[in-house]
Amino acid sequence: MISHLRGKLIQKSPTEITIDVNGVGYQVHIPLSTFEKIDKLDGDVSILTHMHVREDAMILFGFATEAEREIFRLLISISGIGPKIAQGILSGISTNDLREAILLGNIESLTSISGVGRKTAERIILELRSKLGKIEFPEQTVTPTSQQLKSRSEAIIALMSLGFNRTSAEQTVRTILSESGNKELPVEELIKRALHHSAKQR
């Protein structure tokens, strides 16, 4: 099994990259969360991988962090969730937000991800809630409430539709919540403050 690749990044898109390792080009499918971490990179790159073996193909999926890969592996362990769906879930929500949504039972945050219906969201929560303690995530001083997590997810999606990439949207929303003392804010207020904050940074 191939657990990681290190080589020259010769092609990249939001869903896949090609890495040249000693003259051999490896096509690697990636979630958007990984693409955003390597978007500015050229030249040599190192990426963690998971090999999915089918009767007719061997497909590599790549991840920028161990947390992404472990969440991916947990997701595909659930009946009815294949690697493409898991890739889509990681493209629609950060690993920390996904973990929080599962631990809090926040079905609304999960169903806001494209391709995830209510039954799938319920299955994810039921099967992964007890397993997430095995994965180390960056510590957070404050755990968001269910309503705050829902508002934050909706605000991030709205900001992305306004031209933000996911990373900058998440960072801006986290900053706004921190400045407000992590109190719950309506989605509209989060978006307004985020836009104002972004304008000040220019």
C-alpha positions in Angstrom: 0.0 0.0 0.0 1.2 3.6 -0.7 1.0 5.7 2.4 2.5 8.9 1.2 4.1 10.5 -1.9 6.9 13.0 -2.2 7.8 14.5 -5.6 7.3 17.3 -8.1 3.8 18.7 -8.3 3.1 18.9 -12.0 -0.6 19.4 -12.2 -3.3 20.5 -9.7 -7.0 21.2 -9.6 -9.5 21.5 -6.7 -10.3 17.7 -7.0 -7.0 16.1 -8.1 -3.3 16.5 -8.4 -0.5 14.7 -10.3 2.8 14.2 -8.6 6.0 13.1 -10.4 7.9 10.7 -8.3 11.2 9.7 -10.0 9.7 9.9 -13.4 6.4 8.2 -12.5 3.3 10.4 -12.5 0.7 9.5 -9.7 -2.8 10.8 -10.1 -4.2 11.6 -6.6 -7.8 12.6 -5.8 -8.0 15.3 -3.1 -10.7 17.1 -1.1 -11.0 20.9 -1.4 -9.5 21.2 2.1 -6.2 19.7 0.8 -6.2 21.8 -2.4 -6.5 25.0 -0.4 -3.4 24.0 1.6 -1.3 23.3 -1.5 -2.9 25.9 -3.9 0.1 28.2 -3.6 2.7 25.5 -3.8 4.8 24.5 -6.8 7.8 22.3 -7.1 8.3 19.5 -4.5 5.4 18.4 -2.4 4.7 15.7 0.2 1.2 14.3 0.7 -0.4 11.6 2.7 -2.3 9.0 0.8 -5.0 6.3 1.0 -5.2 3.7 -1.7 -8.7 2.5 -2.5 -8.7 -0.8 -4.3 -11.5 -1.9 -6.6 -11.8 -4.9 -8.9 -11.1 -2.7 -11.9 -8.9 0.1 -10.5 -6.6 1.3 -7.7 -7.3 4.9 -6.8 -5.1 7.2 -4.7 -6.7 9.8 -2.4 -4.4 12.4 -0.9 -4.5 14.6 2.2 -2.5 17.5 3.5 -2.9 16.4 7.2 -3.2 13.2 9.2 -6.6 14.4 10.6 -8.0 14.7 7.1 -6.9 11.2 6.2 -8.2 9.6 9.4 -11.6 11.3 9.1 -11.7 10.1 5.4 -11.0 6.5 6.6 -13.7 6.7 9.3 -16.2 8.0 6.8 -15.6 5.2 4.3 -16.0 2.7 7.0 -19.7 3.6 7.2 -22.0 1.6 5.0 -23.2 3.6 2.0 -20.4 6.1 2.1 -17.7 5.5 -0.6 -14.5 7.4 -1.1 -16.1 9.9 -3.5 -18.7 10.9 -1.0 -16.1 11.1 1.7 -14.0 13.3 -0.5 -17.1 15.5 -1.1 -17.7 15.8 2.6 -14.2 16.9 3.4 -14.5 19.4 0.5 -17.6 20.9 2.2 -16.5 21.2 5.8 -13.2 21.5 7.7 -12.1 18.5 9.9 -12.6 20.5 13.1 -16.1 21.7 12.1 -17.0 18.1 11.0 -15.8 16.8 14.4 -17.8 19.4 16.3 -21.0 18.7 14.2 -20.7 15.0 14.9 -20.0 15.3 18.6 -22.9 17.9 19.0 -25.3 15.9 16.8 -25.7 18.9 14.5 -27.6 17.3 11.6 -28.2 20.7 10.0 -24.5 21.4 9.6 -23.9 18.0 7.9 -26.9 18.3 5.6 -25.7 21.7 4.5 -22.9 19.8 2.7 -23.7 18.9 -0.9 -24.6 15.3 -1.3 -25.4 14.6 2.3 -29.0 13.9 3.2 -30.6 13.6 6.6 -30.3 9.8 6.8 -26.6 9.9 5.8 -26.0 12.7 8.4 -27.7 10.6 11.1 -25.7 7.6 10.2 -22.4 9.6 10.4 -23.3 10.9 13.8 -24.4 7.5 15.1 -21.3 5.6 13.9 -18.5 8.1 14.4 -19.4 10.0 17.6 -17.7 7.4 19.7 -14.6 7.0 17.4 -13.6 10.6 17.1 -11.8 10.7 20.4 -9.0 8.6 18.8 -8.0 11.5 16.5 -6.0 14.4 17.7 -7.3 17.8 16.6 -5.9 21.3 17.4 -7.2 22.3 20.8 -9.9 24.9 21.0 -10.5 27.1 24.1 -14.2 27.3 23.5 -16.5 24.6 22.0 -19.2 26.3 19.9 -22.9 25.6 20.7 -25.1 23.8 18.2 -26.7 27.0 17.1 -23.4 28.9 16.8 -22.0 26.0 14.7 -25.0 26.1 12.4 -24.7 29.9 12.0 -21.0 29.7 11.4 -21.4 27.0 8.7 -24.1 29.0 6.9 -22.0 32.2 7.1 -19.0 30.4 5.6 -21.0 29.0 2.7 -22.4 32.5 2.1 -18.9 34.1 2.1 -17.6 31.5 -0.3 -20.5 32.4 -2.7 -19.3 36.0 -2.4 -15.7 35.1 -3.5 -13.9 34.0 -0.3 -12.1 30.7 -0.4 -13.0 28.3 2.4 -9.8 28.9 4.4 -10.2 32.7 4.4 -13.9 32.4 5.1 -13.3 30.1 8.1 -10.5 32.3 9.5 -12.5 35.4 9.1 -15.6 33.9 10.9 -13.4 32.6 13.7 -11.9 36.0 14.2 -15.4 37.6 14.3 -16.6 35.1 16.9 -13.4 35.6 19.0 -13.8 39.4 18.9 -17.5 39.0 20.0 -16.5 36.9 23.0 -17.7 33.7 21.2 -21.3 34.7 21.8 -23.9 33.6 19.3 -24.5 35.9 16.4 -27.1 35.8 13.6 -25.9 34.6 10.2 -26.6 38.0 8.7 -24.5 39.7 11.4 -21.6 37.3 10.9 -21.6 37.9 7.2 -21.8 41.7 7.6 -18.9 41.8 10.2 -16.9 39.4 8.0 -17.2 41.6 5.0 -16.3 44.7 7.1 -13.3 42.9 8.5 -12.1 41.8 5.0 -12.4 45.4 3.7 -10.2 46.7 6.6 -7.5 44.1 5.7 -7.1 45.4 2.2 
